[in-house]
Amino acid sequence: MNAVVLYESRTGYTKRAAEYIAGACQQAGVERVTLAPVGAPDLTELAAADVIFIGTWTDGLILFGHRPGGMKNILALPALDRMAVAVYCTYAVNPGTTLTQLAGTLERRQGADIVGAQQFKRADVATKVGPFVDDVLATVVSPSR
């Protein structure tokens, strides 16, 4: 199995989450894991991936106006027609609808098949990544998929 972990990071928290996700994939036995910023994916690795993790930070005000950060780069990704994609976001106080917006955009605009979603509070990334990755990988290898 091959996995690609993409991240859009402004302050480094989402990049750190991506690094944890890549590590959890390796621990779970994924043969090849590629880690890259959303704006510079390896297109060959992307095409060969069995699962793609795409993450961003939560942009907006503390109480309202939440949205995925870095959408320009996310929208510039190539078509992900029926590819298994898991989305994630990082946040400090409140993620709002960031994750829902990210998943919906990737489904509608890029044709992704969303197989998992997780929001990570900055302080909780290390403890929540393992179960998220395990759930996503189990979904991807499921015979009903």
VOGU-3710 file (C-alpha; in Angstrom, 3 decimals, decimal comma):
1> mnavvlyesr> 0,000/0,000/0,000  1,149/3,542/-0,793  0,103/6,691/1,050  0,635/10,368/0,322  0,332/12,880/3,144  -0,201/16,460/2,023  -0,365/19,474/4,284  -1,070/23,181/4,014  0,600/24,793/7,022  1,048/28,380/8,090
11> tgytkraaey> 2,574/28,139/11,563  3,885/24,559/11,527  1,139/22,775/13,481  -0,435/21,182/10,409  2,985/20,159/9,113  3,646/18,493/12,469  0,285/16,692/12,235  1,249/15,516/8,732  4,553/14,188/10,059  2,703/12,257/12,781
21> iagacqqagv> 0,292/10,865/10,168  3,186/9,768/7,947  4,844/8,084/10,937  1,619/6,329/11,929  1,232/5,061/8,354  4,744/3,632/8,451  4,085/1,997/11,832  0,915/0,462/10,412  2,941/-1,190/7,638  2,285/1,126/4,703
31> ervtlapvga> 5,067/0,305/2,249  5,681/3,778/0,851  4,699/7,061/2,475  5,310/10,392/0,763  5,054/13,643/2,717  4,770/16,992/0,905  3,162/20,431/1,050  -0,146/20,677/-0,835  1,458/23,200/-3,186  4,226/20,805/-4,261
41> pdltelaaad> 2,921/17,230/-4,468  4,869/14,529/-6,309  2,377/13,782/-9,083  3,798/10,309/-9,728  3,408/9,377/-6,057  -0,060/10,938/-6,000  -1,171/8,840/-8,981  0,167/5,640/-7,356  -1,350/6,294/-3,921  -3,886/3,958/-2,374
51> vifigtwtdg> -4,818/6,671/0,097  -4,146/10,407/0,265  -4,290/12,440/3,465  -4,920/16,162/2,894  -4,821/18,648/5,730  -4,903/22,341/6,468  -5,224/24,775/9,324  -8,385/26,504/10,484  -8,525/30,072/9,223  -10,961/32,684/10,526
61> lilfghrpgg> -11,922/34,459/13,712  -12,048/32,809/17,126  -15,824/32,401/17,270  -16,990/32,479/13,643  -15,945/32,581/9,993  -13,969/29,331/10,128  -12,724/27,954/6,837  -9,863/25,842/5,508  -6,662/27,823/5,180  -4,660/27,745/1,954
71> mknilalpal> -7,570/26,844/-0,308  -5,787/28,272/-3,347  -3,230/25,450/-3,205  -5,844/22,828/-2,372  -7,956/23,850/-5,369  -4,862/23,632/-7,569  -4,460/19,909/-6,856  -5,077/17,658/-9,846  -8,307/15,709/-10,168  -8,648/13,047/-7,483
81> drmavavyct> -11,413/11,131/-9,243  -12,580/8,302/-6,982  -9,269/8,279/-5,087  -9,454/7,490/-1,364  -8,845/10,755/0,495  -8,815/11,391/4,232  -9,014/14,999/5,366  -7,740/16,603/8,547  -7,418/20,057/10,016  -5,659/21,644/12,962
91> yavnpgttlt> -7,075/24,353/15,188  -6,279/26,355/18,304  -9,708/27,166/19,779  -12,593/26,152/17,509  -12,485/24,436/14,088  -16,038/25,416/13,170  -16,970/23,818/9,854  -13,427/23,738/8,464  -13,346/19,962/8,067  -16,779/19,778/6,459
101> qlagtlerrq> -15,858/22,533/4,002  -12,553/20,855/3,101  -14,167/17,454/2,542  -17,025/18,949/0,525  -14,685/20,938/-1,696  -12,472/17,935/-2,424  -15,524/15,799/-3,229  -17,237/18,353/-5,472  -14,274/20,035/-7,144  -11,693/17,238/-7,343
111> gadivgaqqf> -13,926/14,146/-7,279  -12,304/12,652/-4,165  -13,831/9,717/-2,304  -13,645/10,901/1,329  -12,795/7,908/3,536  -12,045/9,691/6,810  -11,965/13,042/8,543  -10,351/14,280/11,735  -9,823/17,620/13,408  -6,848/18,000/15,717
121> kradvatkvg> -6,591/20,519/18,503  -2,960/21,601/18,489  -2,234/20,035/21,880  -3,919/16,697/21,026  -2,314/15,809/17,710  0,060/13,141/19,016  -2,686/11,203/20,809  -5,362/11,312/18,091  -3,300/10,551/14,978  -2,889/6,806/15,552
131> pfvddvlatv> -6,603/5,948/15,794  -7,387/8,240/12,825  -4,787/6,567/10,599  -5,859/3,082/11,710  -9,508/3,837/10,878  -8,626/5,273/7,473  -6,366/2,362/6,535  -9,007/-0,155/7,648  -11,567/1,617/5,451  -9,239/1,629/2,444
141> vspsr> -8,447/-2,095/2,639  -12,042/-3,071/3,427  -13,399/-5,629/0,933  -16,628/-3,631/0,575  -14,731/-0,650/-0,819
//
